Amino acid sequence: MILSKSLWLVGLAIIAGAVWGNSYYNDLGLLYRVLGVVVLFSIGLFVLRFTEFGSMAFETIKQSMTEIKKVVWPNRTETTQTTLIVVGVVIIAALILWGLDSLFSFLMSLILG
C-alpha cells in the first residue's frame, strides 16, 4: 500500500515535471519540448503502471484488446446497405416532421387569423 502511494507520487511528479518543463523551457524549440513531454509522460505512465490501480487498468486494457479482436466487423456491402437504410429513414423522418410542421402552421394560421 505504501509502495503504491509512493509510486503514485513519483509518477505524478514526473508528469508534473513534464508540464513544468514545457512552460519553463519556452525558448527551446517546439519539437524538443514535445519530445521531452512525451518521454517524461511515458516514463510517468510506466511508473504508474506498477501501482495497484495501474495494474488493474493495464489488465482491463489487455482484456479489451482481446475482446476487440473477437468482434466481427461488417464488410463493405453490409456497411453500404446499412448507411443507405439510415439515410433513407432520416429522409422519411424529415419529410414527416416537415409535413406535420406545415400542417400545424396552417392550422395555427386559421385559428389565429
N, C-alpha and C positions, 0 to 999 in steps of 0.2 A: 504494500500500500504506500509506504513512504517512498519506495523506488519509483512507483508510478507517478506520484506527485512531483518528485524531483525531476523526472523525465519531462513532465508537463512544463515545469518551469524552464528547463533548458531548451526544450523545443520552441516554446513561445518566445523565449528571449532571443533565440536565433532568428525567428521570423520578425520580431520587433526590430532586431538589429538590421535586417534587410530593409525594412521600411525606413528606419532612421538613416541608414547609409545612403539610400536612394535620394533622400532630401538633403543630406549633408554634403554629398559629393555632386551637387547640382552642376558644377562647372565641368565635370567629366563627361565624356561622350555618352549619348543615349544608349548606344549598343553595349558599352561596358557596364553601365548601370543596370540595364535589363538582364544581362548575363549574370551579374552579381546577385541581383534579386532572385533570379530563377535558381541559381546554385544554392544560395542560402535558404530559400524557401524549400527546396528539395531536401536539403540536409535537415531542416526543421521538421518536415513531414516524416522523414526517415526516423528521426528520434522519437517523434510522437507515435509512430507505428508500434513501438515496443511498450507503450502504456497499455493498461487493461482495456480501455475504450478503443484505443488504436488497433489492438489485435482483433477485437470483435468486429470493428469496422472493416479491417482488411479481410477477415474471413467472410463477411457479408458480401464484399465486393467480389471475392473469388466465387462465391456461390451464385451471385448474379451473373457473372460471366458464363458460368456453366449453364445456367438457365437460358441465357440469350442464345447459346449455341443450339439449344433444343427447339427453338422457335422455328416453325415452318413459315417462311416468308412467301407471300403471293408472287406469282410470276407476272410478266409484263401484261399478258392478256387479262388476267384477273384484276390487276391494278387499273387498267384502262376501263374495263367494264364497270368496276365499282365507282370510278371517278365520273363516268358518264351518267350512271344512275344518280349519284349525289347531285350533279349539276342539273339533271332533269327534275329531280324532286325540288331543288331550290327554286328553279324557274317556275314550276307549278305553284309552289307555296307563295312566291312573289306575286304571281298573277291573281291568286285567290285573295291575298291581302289587298292588292291594288283594287280589285273589284269590290271588296267589302268597303274599303275606304271611299271609293267613288259613290257607292250606294248610300252609305251613311252621310256623306257630304250632301248628296242630292236630297235625302230625307230631311236633313237639318235645314237646308235652304228653303224647303217647302214649309217646315214648321215655323221657322223664324221669319220667313217672308222675304 
